[in-house]
Amino acid sequence: MPDPRAHETWSPATVAVAAGRPPHEPDQPLNHPITMASTYGATGELEYGRYGNPTWSAFEEVLGTLEGGHCLAFSSGLAAVATVLDLVGQGATVVAPRHAYNGTVMQLADLESRGRLTAHLVDVTDTEAVARACADAALVWLESPTNPALEIAEIETIASAAHDTGAYVVVDNTFATPLRQRPLTMGADVVVHSATKYLSGHGDAMLGAVVTSDSQLYAVLKGRRDLVGAIPGTLEAWLALRGVRTLHVRLDRAESNARELAERMRHHAAVGEVRYPGFGGIVAIVLAGGADAADQLVRSTSLWVHATSLGGVESTFERRRRWKSEPATIPDGLVRLSVGVEDVDDLWTDLTQALDRLT
Ligand SMILES: *Cc1c(COP(=O)(O)O)cnc(C)c1O
């Protein structure tokens, strides 16, 4: 008999490939099929399509195992964010990075404008200030690295300060993925993902996820998902699961490409600043020539695609301040690069001919 808990000793690469599979038995498919079902035979565990689906469960098993908790899939990253923010009571204070994902900051502003909560935005790199802000917070939201400033939070120190005052700690782990950072082992209560990004990894699906090792929190979040209906599409869950199977391979390649390109760009006269946290596939550069140079750069390549979003196999980039909602503290000439898995010299050749035109 195979040991059902064998995956507890597996390394993350093996979990990504081998967890969430049907049993190894004659005529069982190796992959869970896409189960299209709005209803199930009565008196079982599922009953209705809003309460669960075997294809979601397979994705949830893999991501939950990678993060070290129990996972719930949502229709998008922001649906997951909204469900987690809804945990706090009326009028509570939520501490969050001023440079958190733009949609998260917009949700906080929206909730605040309707009197639902008070948002206290902080510089997440100022650990002492964040720890002080925890004092009157019900929930501390962290994102590390932040999008697109690539700032790093000291998750462990902040989580222990937050727990001293009884606040929940949530980490948006979209950029790092569980292969580079496992927030539940660093003191976080909840991890949030936009699975649209690295987990899916091919620019073809939108999905979100929440992971927690607290069974009470899991039950509350599952209850909210059942009730509100922010559930994933079955095809999207299947695509995300298929993406996770190669996450480690894609991330290793994107990371080595990103590290190499960050180093090369540091020596280019058109680039004023390079931000790279040392891991992952996202690099931010600030063009010496400001917004105009950044706008020209993104129009001057043939391999790099001018597009928002990130974490796909294909390399994309954009000037973040082209979005009106982007905070003014993000430099006007900042371009976020999502480095893909192409050949690094082809990426550099395309990028450098575009950068050369700016000098
Ligand atoms: C994209 C993103 C989100 C939102 O996810 P969607 O799937 O687009 O709804 C949340 N957090 C981070 C860090 C992101 O990059």
Ligand as a Chemical Component Dictionary entry (heavy atoms), coordinates in Angstrom:
data_LIG
# 
_chem_comp.id                   LIG 
_chem_comp.type                 NON-POLYMER 
_chem_comp.pdbx_formal_charge   0 
_chem_comp.three_letter_code    LIG 
# 
loop_
_chem_comp_atom.comp_id 
_chem_comp_atom.atom_id 
_chem_comp_atom.alt_atom_id 
_chem_comp_atom.type_symbol 
_chem_comp_atom.charge 
_chem_comp_atom.model_Cartn_x 
_chem_comp_atom.model_Cartn_y 
_chem_comp_atom.model_Cartn_z 
_chem_comp_atom.pdbx_ordinal 
LIG C1 C1 C 0 -2.400 40.373 -9.872  1  
LIG C2 C2 C 0 -2.239 40.473 -8.402  2  
LIG C3 C3 C 0 -3.351 40.404 -7.552  3  
LIG C4 C4 C 0 -4.779 40.322 -8.079  4  
LIG O1 O1 O 0 -5.031 39.116 -8.696  5  
LIG P1 P1 P 0 -6.087 38.923 -9.927  6  
LIG O2 O2 O 0 -5.948 37.481 -10.208 7  
LIG O3 O3 O 0 -5.634 39.838 -11.022 8  
LIG O4 O4 O 0 -7.427 39.309 -9.404  9  
LIG C5 C5 C 0 -3.134 40.437 -6.182  10 
LIG N1 N1 N 0 -1.889 40.548 -5.676  11 
LIG C6 C6 C 0 -0.794 40.631 -6.461  12 
LIG C7 C7 C 0 0.552  40.759 -5.841  13 
LIG C8 C8 C 0 -0.930 40.596 -7.852  14 
LIG O5 O5 O 0 0.164  40.691 -8.626  15 
# 
loop_
_chem_comp_bond.comp_id 
_chem_comp_bond.atom_id_1 
_chem_comp_bond.atom_id_2 
_chem_comp_bond.value_order 
_chem_comp_bond.pdbx_ordinal 
LIG C1 C2 SING 1  
LIG C2 C3 SING 2  
LIG C2 C8 DOUB 3  
LIG C3 C4 SING 4  
LIG C3 C5 DOUB 5  
LIG C4 O1 SING 6  
LIG O1 P1 SING 7  
LIG P1 O2 DOUB 8  
LIG P1 O3 SING 9  
LIG P1 O4 SING 10 
LIG C5 N1 SING 11 
LIG N1 C6 DOUB 12 
LIG C6 C7 SING 13 
LIG C6 C8 SING 14 
LIG C8 O5 SING 15 
# 
